[in-house]
Amino acid sequence: MRVAGFGFRGAATVASLQDALARAGGGAALLATAEGKAEAPVARNLAETLGLPLVAVGRADLAAQATLTRSAKVAERFGTGSVAEAAALAACGPGARLLGPRVVSGDGLATAAIAERDEA
């Protein structure tokens, strides 16, 4: 199973998120982001465009994930170093691992990370 986690600013567009996803490697079966961000029209539009479910991850679940990158601003607001990385890991479930650190869209408005786990 592969999950794409996203972080994004209010000015992000669907194109911003799609670009970040492509830069991260794509191929996800599920999308995930922080609880408050999952209600944003841009996140919902991306899920609809790709025909994929979107999971909202709560602050406690984000904070429980070990991320590869760390933003002090993100840590203060969301309790984790990277929303994209933590959301991907949390939604992917136990045994998930990141394929790499978050990547930033070309316009700088979105980040994406891919988590993967073997399905037994």
N, C-alpha and C positions, 0 to 999 in steps of 0.2 A: 504494500500500500504506500502511496506517495501523497503527501499533503503539502500544499503551498500555503505558507503563512504570509500575511501582508501587514505592513504598517504604512500609513499614508497621511499626508497633510490635507487640510480642508480643501485646498485648491486642486487636489489631484483629480485626474479624469480617468475614465475607463482605459484610455490609451496609455496613461501613466502606469496603471496597474498591469496592463498587458505587457508593456515593455519590461517592467521589473520581472514579471513572471518568465518572459522569454530569456532574459539575461540570467535568471536563476537556473534555467534548464527545462522548465515546463514539465509536462507529463503528469500532472497531478490529477487525482481522482476526487479530491476534496479541497475546498478553500477554507481558510481560517483567519480570523483577526480578533482583536480585543472586543470585548462585549459592546462597548459604546460605539465602536467603529463599524460593527456589523450591521447597524441600522442605517448607516450612511447610504444614500442613493447610489453613489459610485460603487460601493462594495456589492450591493444588491444587483446593480446593473451588470457588473462583471460576472457574477454567478449566473445570472440569466443568460447573458451572451454566450458563456462557455457551457451552459447546461450542467453546471456542477452545484452540489450543495455547498452552503456557506455555514460554517460553525462559528458561533460566538464563544470566545474563551474568557472566563472570568479572571479578575485580577489575581486571586489566590492561585489559580492554576498557571497563570503566566509567571508569577513569582517563583513557583516551584521548579521552573525549568532552568537548566544551566545553559546559558547562551555563549556563543563564540565571540560576540562583539558586545560592546557596552556603551550606551549613551547615557550620560548623567541626567539629561533632561527627560529622556524616556523612562529611566529608572525612577525618577521622582514622581512622574505622572502615572505610570502603569505598574511599577513594582518589579520591572525586569529590565535587563540591558538592551533587549531588542524585541519589539512586539512581533516582528515577522518571524524571527527564529523561535521564540517562546510559543507563539500561537501554532506554528507548524508542529512542534514537538508535542505540545499538549493534545492537539486534535488527532495526532497520529497514534498516540497511546504508548503504553509501556513497551520498552525496548526500541523506541524510535531513536534515530540518529540523524543529524543534519548532514546533508550532502556537501555543505560548505557554508561559509558565513553569508549573511544577508547581502544582497546586491541592491544597488540604487538605480532607479529609472534614469534615463537620459535627461529628463527635465528636473531631476532631484526631488520630486514630490512623492515618490513611493519607494518602498523597499519590499523585497520578497525573499523568502528562504524556502527551501524544499527539505522536508523531513521524510524519512523512509523507514519502514520496518518490514521484516519478513512476516508473512502470514503463515502460521503453522496449521 
